Amino acid sequence: MLTAEDRLGSLRAAYHAEDDQAAQRAIVAEALEINTKLQAAVQAKLERLAAFKGELEAKAVRYTAHLAGLQPPNHTTVPD
C-alpha cells in the first residue's frame, strides 16, 4: 500500500507539472487504477478483520459461559 501511496504522490506532482491534457488524462487514469486496487485491498482487509472480530466475540461468549461454570456456589443462607 505504501508503494501505491508513493506512486500516487508522484502522479500528483507529475499532473501539476504537466500542461498537456492527454498526458493529464493518462496520469489521472493511472491514479484511478491505483485507487481502485487500494480500495479492493482495504475491503479485503476489512472483511478479514470482521471475521477475526466475530471469532473473538464467539470466544468471549464461550469464556464467559465457562467462567460462570467455575464460579463457587452462591450460598445465600445465613448460618445459625
C-alpha positions as CSV (number, residue, x, y, z in Angstrom):
1,M,0.0,0.0,0.0
2,L,2.8,2.4,0.8
3,T,4.3,1.9,-2.7
4,A,0.9,2.7,-4.2
5,E,0.6,5.8,-2.0
6,D,4.1,6.9,-3.1
7,R,3.1,6.4,-6.7
8,L,0.0,8.5,-6.2
9,G,2.2,11.2,-4.8
10,S,4.4,11.1,-7.8
11,L,1.4,11.2,-10.1
12,R,0.0,14.2,-8.3
13,A,3.3,16.0,-8.8
14,A,3.5,14.9,-12.5
15,Y,-0.1,16.1,-13.1
16,H,0.6,19.6,-11.8
17,A,3.8,19.8,-13.8
18,E,2.0,18.8,-17.0
19,D,0.2,21.2,-19.3
20,D,-0.8,18.6,-21.9
21,Q,-4.4,17.4,-21.3
22,A,-3.8,14.0,-22.9
23,A,-0.9,13.4,-20.5
24,Q,-3.0,14.6,-17.6
25,R,-5.8,12.2,-18.6
26,A,-3.2,9.3,-18.6
27,I,-2.0,10.4,-15.2
28,V,-5.5,10.5,-13.8
29,A,-6.4,7.2,-15.3
30,E,-3.3,5.6,-13.7
31,A,-4.2,7.2,-10.3
32,L,-7.8,5.9,-10.6
33,E,-6.5,2.4,-11.3
34,I,-4.2,2.5,-8.2
35,N,-7.1,3.9,-6.2
36,T,-9.4,1.1,-7.3
37,K,-6.7,-1.5,-6.3
38,L,-6.2,0.1,-3.0
39,Q,-9.9,0.1,-2.3
40,A,-10.1,-3.6,-3.1
41,A,-7.1,-4.3,-0.8
42,V,-8.7,-2.3,2.1
43,Q,-12.0,-4.1,1.6
44,A,-10.4,-7.5,1.8
45,K,-8.6,-6.5,5.0
46,L,-11.8,-5.2,6.5
47,E,-13.5,-8.5,5.7
48,R,-10.7,-10.4,7.3
49,L,-10.8,-8.1,10.4
50,A,-14.6,-8.5,10.7
51,A,-14.2,-12.3,10.6
52,F,-11.5,-12.2,13.2
53,K,-13.6,-9.9,15.4
54,G,-16.5,-12.4,15.1
55,E,-14.2,-15.2,16.2
56,L,-13.1,-13.2,19.2
57,E,-16.6,-12.3,20.1
58,A,-17.6,-16.0,19.9
59,K,-14.7,-17.0,22.1
60,A,-15.6,-14.3,24.6
61,V,-19.1,-15.9,24.9
62,R,-17.6,-19.3,25.4
63,Y,-15.1,-18.0,28.0
64,T,-17.9,-16.2,29.9
65,A,-20.0,-19.4,30.0
66,H,-17.0,-21.4,31.1
67,L,-16.2,-18.9,33.8
68,A,-19.7,-19.0,35.1
69,G,-19.4,-22.7,35.5
70,L,-16.2,-22.3,37.5
71,Q,-17.7,-19.8,40.0
72,P,-18.1,-21.0,43.6
73,P,-21.8,-21.8,44.5
74,N,-23.6,-18.7,45.8
75,H,-24.8,-19.6,49.3
76,T,-27.4,-17.0,50.3
77,T,-28.4,-18.7,53.5
78,V,-27.0,-17.3,56.7
79,P,-25.7,-19.9,59.2
80,D,-27.5,-20.0,62.6
